[in-house]
Amino acid sequence: MFRKRSGLSQPELARLLGCKEGSKVSRYERGDRFPSFDALLAYEIVFRETTQRLFAGVSHRARAEIKKRARTLFRELDAKEPFTASVKHKMDFLTDLIYPPDTRRP
């Protein structure tokens, strides 16, 4: 979407990203391949957007998986004995991952 809005072709964007061929951009766009960290930074610079917005589908899937793993870890910590300040600190951190403060109801 961002590439098309810019009017750039896949080969033109590939050149800006430092890739030799447009087929790599095509694979990124189809989700067949994930960009390297350098390519992600280049995407952000070129389109002046965050990686989360540029690759929203991947971002949503990653967020869901992290929440799932955070819930599992929370349950494991909750069952730990003894319940220490360190365990509580970790559980508070995980709670913020599972239920970000900006999404909680007052």
C-alpha positions as CSV (number, residue, x, y, z in Angstrom):
1,M,0.0,0.0,0.0
2,F,2.7,2.5,1.0
3,R,4.8,1.7,-2.1
4,K,1.8,2.1,-4.4
5,R,0.8,5.4,-2.8
6,S,4.4,6.7,-3.4
7,G,4.2,5.8,-7.1
8,L,7.4,3.7,-6.8
9,S,7.8,0.5,-8.7
10,Q,9.1,-2.6,-7.0
11,P,12.5,-2.3,-8.6
12,E,12.7,1.4,-7.7
13,L,11.9,0.6,-4.0
14,A,14.4,-2.2,-4.1
15,R,17.1,0.2,-5.1
16,L,16.2,2.5,-2.2
17,L,16.2,-0.4,0.2
18,G,19.6,-1.5,-1.1
19,C,18.3,-4.6,-2.8
20,K,19.5,-5.7,-6.3
21,E,16.1,-6.8,-7.6
22,G,12.5,-5.9,-7.3
23,S,11.5,-9.5,-6.7
24,K,12.7,-9.2,-3.1
25,V,10.2,-6.4,-2.6
26,S,7.5,-8.5,-4.2
27,R,8.2,-11.3,-1.7
28,Y,8.1,-8.8,1.2
29,E,4.7,-7.5,-0.1
30,R,3.3,-11.0,-0.4
31,G,4.5,-12.0,3.0
32,D,6.7,-14.8,1.5
33,R,9.8,-13.3,3.0
34,F,10.5,-11.0,6.0
35,P,12.8,-8.1,5.6
36,S,16.1,-8.0,7.4
37,F,16.5,-5.5,10.2
38,D,18.4,-3.1,7.9
39,A,15.6,-3.4,5.3
40,L,13.0,-2.6,8.0
41,L,14.9,0.5,9.0
42,A,15.1,1.5,5.4
43,Y,11.4,1.0,4.9
44,E,10.8,3.3,7.9
45,I,13.0,6.0,6.5
46,V,11.7,5.8,3.0
47,F,8.0,5.9,3.9
48,R,8.3,7.8,7.2
49,E,6.2,5.2,9.0
50,T,6.7,2.8,11.8
51,T,7.4,-0.9,11.1
52,Q,4.2,-1.7,12.9
53,R,2.2,0.3,10.3
54,L,4.2,-0.8,7.3
55,F,3.8,-4.5,8.2
56,A,0.6,-4.4,10.2
57,G,-0.4,-8.0,9.5
58,V,2.9,-9.3,10.8
59,S,2.7,-6.9,13.8
60,H,-0.8,-8.1,14.8
61,R,0.3,-11.7,14.6
62,A,3.4,-11.1,16.6
63,R,1.4,-9.1,19.3
64,A,-1.1,-12.0,19.6
65,E,1.7,-14.6,20.0
66,I,3.5,-12.5,22.6
67,K,0.3,-12.1,24.6
68,K,-0.3,-15.8,24.4
69,R,3.2,-16.6,25.7
70,A,2.9,-13.8,28.3
71,R,-0.2,-15.4,29.7
72,T,1.5,-18.8,29.9
73,L,4.5,-17.3,31.7
74,F,2.2,-15.3,34.0
75,R,0.4,-18.5,35.1
76,E,3.8,-20.3,35.7
77,L,5.0,-17.4,37.8
78,D,1.7,-17.2,39.7
79,A,2.1,-20.9,40.7
80,K,5.7,-20.2,42.0
81,E,6.6,-20.5,45.6
82,P,7.6,-18.5,47.4
83,F,5.8,-15.4,45.9
84,T,8.6,-12.8,46.1
85,A,8.8,-9.1,45.2
86,S,10.8,-10.1,42.1
87,V,8.0,-12.5,40.9
88,K,5.4,-9.8,41.5
89,H,7.5,-7.3,39.5
90,K,7.6,-9.8,36.6
91,M,3.9,-10.4,36.8
92,D,3.1,-6.7,36.8
93,F,5.3,-6.4,33.6
94,L,3.5,-9.3,32.0
95,T,0.1,-7.8,32.9
96,D,1.1,-4.6,31.0
97,L,2.0,-6.8,28.0
98,I,-1.3,-8.7,28.1
99,Y,-3.4,-5.7,28.9
100,P,-1.6,-2.5,27.8
101,P,-2.4,0.4,30.1
102,D,-3.8,2.5,27.1
103,T,-6.4,-0.2,26.4
104,R,-7.7,-0.7,29.9
105,R,-11.0,0.7,30.9
106,P,-11.1,3.2,33.9
